[in-house]
């Protein structure tokens, strides 16, 4: 029987967490076939900044084979994106030039490299109600075991402890499995942006303030 451990983020988690991001990078399915030219392309956006700027909020899932999941978060999305813009993105743009040519013919790698140069900092309204945001991925061997729920609830608990009133997250339109998962956890649709398979559904969940223990 496989034993899973949910633990705090620690230095050295980047390679394993980036690998999880890659293996779930095709709308929740294995993205490795699309990113052979640059396997870390997705992780540099969706994992690295959180491990660097908000490690105290995140958790890592691990088994005997290694890291197999993560749940990450940011307390104040606008502040997080401002730091990403000032400190993280310039290095990406310097190392990975913007793709040229017809965008309809770009590879997945080129599409992500373009995101380095043209980031999306969209935050759904009402922002004051959902200022935090969350991100979670699990490899197939860790799915359908209740681990994702445990991890997300732990990150939510950490956000609540820091006074957050609520959080949002985005789900790609084709990822119906993830959408159902979040809805079962109490997330409600806030808005949709984009068209077709490129669209994104934004969901939000409020965090009621912790009540004092009865004496």
WODAPE-V912132 format. One record per run of one state. SS is the DSSP state (2 for helix, 1 for strand, 0 for the rest). FROM is the first residue (numbers start at 0). LEN is the number of residues. If there is no record, write none. Layout:
BEGIN
((SS	FROM	LEN) (SS	FROM	LEN))
END
This chain:
BEGIN
((0	0	4) (1	4	4) (0	8	5) (2	13	10) (0	23	2) (1	25	1) (0	26	2) (1	28	1) (0	29	2) (2	31	3) (0	34	8) (2	42	4) (0	46	1) (2	47	6) (0	53	5) (1	58	5) (0	63	2) (1	65	9) (0	74	2) (2	76	19) (0	95	7) (2	102	3) (0	105	2) (2	107	10) (0	117	9) (2	126	3) (0	129	2) (1	131	7) (0	138	1) (2	139	3) (0	142	4) (2	146	15) (0	161	4) (1	165	7) (0	172	3) (2	175	9) (0	184	3) (1	187	6) (0	193	2) (2	195	3) (0	198	1) (1	199	7) (0	206	9))
END
